[in-house]
Amino acid sequence: MNRTSLRACRPAFVVLAMSLALAACAGRPTEDLLSNHILPAQQSQIADTHRIYVATTRARASRNAELYTGDRASQLSYARVDVSVPAIHKTGEIEYPKLGPRDPAKYFTATSAATYPQEEGIVAELAESIRKDGGRALVFVHGYNTRFDEAVYRLTQFVQDADYPGAPVLFTWASGGRVVDYIYDRDSSTLARDGLERTLRMVRKAGAKRIDIIAHSMGNWVTLEALRQLAITGDRDLGGRLGDVILASPDVDVDIFKSQMRRYGVPDKPFFVLLSGDDRALNVSGLIAGNRPRLGRYEDAGDIAAYGVTVVNVTNVEAGDMANHTKFADNPVLVTLIGDRLRRGDNLAQEEDDLGNHIEQLARGIGQTAFSAASIVITTPAALVGAAVSPR
């Protein structure tokens, strides 16, 4: 095949490779979030019910069952969704509802939902929840190829398995929810920067004393951009309320990340970057970007740590999806470890021996006897306090 033919075939090859790499994300249920037919369940069959607060740049759906679509809206909308978790739930998994009547005893089930006409409505309810939860809130930003219902279920699963003690807030941007929508999703996430900045300020307005952030995949792009914007306004740590920032499997160009961090500056407390050398999804996105390395697969941990972040390499951690792209939530030990960090403020960068013992204890506690501390490699910043970020 000549060079002209190869160039002509490249778009088709990329789409095919992307489809194969992300097959785990593509083959999911297509049910609406809400259903009029929910089977009765005993209290003993329900592990917990979580109220998820929502801020979104998605357009409202024409059907209430769907609530929000993958289309873009010109302004933020707000909602809340109550989701029950079955008692049979396994750590790291999402028991997606099947077609037909919803069975809360077997699957994650959205039991109710409501929207707010104005920001003041969600602020009032969120403020009460934050007050009851000790002043803490967690803002989750999902990644590419994610429908609204999937984003709700993922945050529910994470707060359940991580045992997060604060109010969960989902910032959901207008992902098309299809493998072939990569460019559309990238543009949608860029359009959502202002919306996430406003959402973070809204959570502070609701009285949060500590705001933790977890971003996944392409959600890291909008998150880093929003944090950069906060820094430009002189409010980079939300008035001292910014807590842990966990960047999981970041689908961000490494050079862009460095530029963003130079503008943000060395964090007052380190950001945590979770990367994995076997992340197939990021391998494909790197090909689409002209074979440029993505932050979530970057091999030089020390280079990244120099910008004031703690790098957590989970290449040797078993994944729950074929693309090895959602380890932060679907590996039972890792999601428990992250939850422990968020809940207790334990430092993932503590002395190696202490951390190793801690990880081994967590693994044994949830029956993961094959998991060892050697599965996680942590690289910390050389200096945080008073350090200047050097251009690279």
Steps between C-alpha positions, in 0.01 A plus 500: 500500500643842404531802732193668350290193570633481854404862568155438360451200725628666816167655618325164466784327682487747788125460540536121491783503754302735721195278482702194597685674783184643649276200444433476871346848496302445180321181599297639785125506568290763326235544767370840608602623842146501638224242476131497588522133595718433805457169678456506880805413708555428868718740698744216561547471123626859469855588607448877485336784310701800382374843399706621205495874435544591134632801311504450124562660164281234336166582338178383663346192343151503353419195715526520878634146517822607325521836682806627307638423155843521339413830330647826625309766691585870501491523878534285810211292628464345845336185630517231766460124467451241773666167417475181705778241514407133542632307799654248258721773354865407455770760557625642170197397296191678371201268493327668205123462478369267232220548250154479649393571858774638727597272786673696782591170667729414208598824326583867550165676479417867462198528727423870452626817336425871500627807317558852629383801296772720651837457666359622830286187527788254487715721722238487777467120494870439449581728792286287730663180379850646538419616850387151598809347338748704700562768242643277226409457134640292216479629141533225239570575132452204265683423176436443131225274365283529810122531503321689776370187670847341494653807664241484777561129559880541500497771765254296706726195480807702594350667808357165609828309466723784620266566794528871430368705796381810310241617250556358146474752215507385138620746240392345172592659171338422166667176397333345198529158662628333182843366408503700174439831683857558621542841333148607596572401859830685502327816381217450751746466787673820391168683490433378855797677662301799619221273620734300722658815639153630586405165652804501730410850615140385548614217729704749701195728515305208644734503800753228418807528720688242291441427131663187361516440125529178305529520122518209260641475147393798286340650809853591606523744211199704613610469864852629441366781284252604771773493766721707271221754465459515877872568531479783248229664712715467814273236654687181412422314825142627536582711800688217671216252451654291223583155633643204311511510120524153349567482126420145391616372158535856364429530127712815479803577287809503724625833365160661557494365855838658567377831362187483716705425812746781426204739499339342806824476697611239751185385685477577870452126539600261222264394229495123445545373145400135450666359190524155346735382227249240378211746447377402154251787475774760547720317253233554235435864593875557473491365144212733415704790637789432265676243718539749783534353852200530729554587864331181616759283322808718544807301603710777658336531842779722632442752221135534602571501874724803450185704444382441854289190444523152647507233229335166578594234244241221499622314190524176698156541655233273356221678310132424482460611138665379179650843431673520842360853522288514817729347763437789740145376551481136390802355682375417852829578676568821310154648550525410870844658525380822334199506729725454800710796387194720451333389820792516742743728326767230500788592276548271203860618510573389856807294586526203265493234771196653670318539170580144398364363826191719465430374147551139606252547785241655269543216249457233766200685641308465174626153416752600229780275617680508163542876519834631629641842577746450215208537259499877563803720433490852644721791398479813713600861429858583599378818671159655545524794736646810336609311188486665159385305198774496241409510129568174320 
